[in-house]
Amino acid sequence: MDAQGFKPLKQVGIIPVTDSSEIRFYIDEYKGYPYASIRTFVTRDNYTGPTKAGLTMNSNLLGEVRGALDKLPDEPAATEDQEIARLHKKAGLELVVRITIYRDTTGIDLREWVDDGTYKGWSKKGVRISYAEIAKVKGFLKEMEEFLKKHQK
């Protein structure tokens, strides 16, 4: 990930995943525009910092993700993978919000789907968050959306 040009503005929240990884919710600025970011960060012997696994969203896309997640109950009802929303990001790129079942645990998967003529399928850009954290995630996204609305140009 190229960090040049990114300027951190606000740390919103953290969800621990393992002893050496966590998902961070934060606002940063790129070329003068604020964005909401959800990204996996790792702490390892040879590297500590952000990974490619994550998403950056403008305020409109963030609002759409929030709207999709706000419809979900606090306890998972799905017993199989279920697509909740497919949101346009730009030509050839969508953000897909899904409930996924992996190793008998239910999660929320936010991942980019690419269809640009040369490749069609899932990208590595995305995160999977335990469904048990849904209330926390909804709160983080709300705080991020409020911050972006106040700081839009």
N, C-alpha and C positions, 0 to 999 in steps of 0.2 A: 504494500500500500504506500502510495506517495503522500507523505505528510506535508510536503512543501505547499505553502499557501493556506493550510488549515490553521485556524486560530481558535483554541478552546474558549467558549464563553460561559458555560454553566454545566456542572456535573449534577445530574438529576437523581440517579439511583444506580444501585448495583445489585445483581442477583448472583450469588455464588453458584458455580456449577460443579467444580471439583476442587481439590486442594490447590490446584495450580491454574485454574481458569475461572473466569467470571464474565457475566454479560453486563456491560455498562450502557446506561441510558444517559445521553448528554447532548448538549447543543454546541455546535461549532460553526465557524464562519469560513466560507471559501469565496475568495474574490469579492468580498464585501457583502455576501448574502448569507444569512443564518440558515442552518439546516439542523434537523433532528437526526441523531445517529444512535443506532443500537449496534453494538459490536462486541465480539468476544475478545477479551484480553487474557494473556497468559503470563505466567511467571515460570521461567525455566532456567536451567543452568546457563544456556548459551543465548537466551533472548528473553526479554521482558517487555511487553507492550501489546499493541493492537495486532490483530490478525486480519486476514482478508474476509473472514467470516463476519459479515455484518451488513448493515443497510444504512443509507443516507436518504432522508426524505425531506421534501419541501413541506410547507405548512398545509397545502391542499392535500397532498398524499397522506400526511400524518393524520389529518382529519378523517380521511376515508378509512384508514386502518383503525383508528379509534372507533369509528362508527360500526365497523364490522365486529370488533372485539366486544363492544358494549352490548351487543345482542346476545353474547354467550352467557350461559349460567355460570355461577361461581364453582359448581361441581360439574365435571365432564359427563355428558350424556351419551357421547358417541362411542360406539364399540368398534368402529373401523375408521380408516382415514376418510376425512370429509373436507371438501373445499368449501370455504366460507365466502371468500371474495377473490376476484381477479381484477386488479386495479392497474389502469394504464399509467406507466411511468414515462415512457417516450417511445418513439417508433421502434418496433421490434423488441420491446422490453416491458414486461408486466411484473407487478408485485403480487404474489399469490399468498393469501392468508388461508392456512389449513389447520385442521385438527389432525394430528398424526399419532399413531400407536407404534411405539418402538420399544422392543424388549419389555413388553407388558406395561409400559408407562405411557400415559397420555400427555401430549404436549401441543403447544401452539407453534407452528412453523411459519415463519415469514421469510419467503425466499423469492428471488428473481427468476422469472421464466423468460428465456431468450428465444426469439423467432426472427432472426435477421437475414435469412436467406442462405447463410453459410453454416449456421448451427441452430438446432431446435431442441430445447430441453432445459433442464434445471441448471442454474449457475451455482457456483460456490458462494455467491453473495447472499447471505441470509443467516438466520439464527433459529434455533429451536429452544423454546423455553418450556419448562415443566408447567403443566396446566395448574398445578398446585399454587403457582405464583400469579395466576390470572388477575386477582384483585390488585396486587402490587403493580403489575404491568399496566393495568388500566389507569391507575393513579399516576404512574410515571409519564404515560403518554398524555394525560390531561395536563400535567404541569408543563410538559414540553410544548404542547400546543398553545397554552396561554402565554408562555415566554415568546414563542415565535410571533404570535399576533401582536404583541407589544413592540417587537423589534423589526417588523417588516418595513421595507422601504417603499 
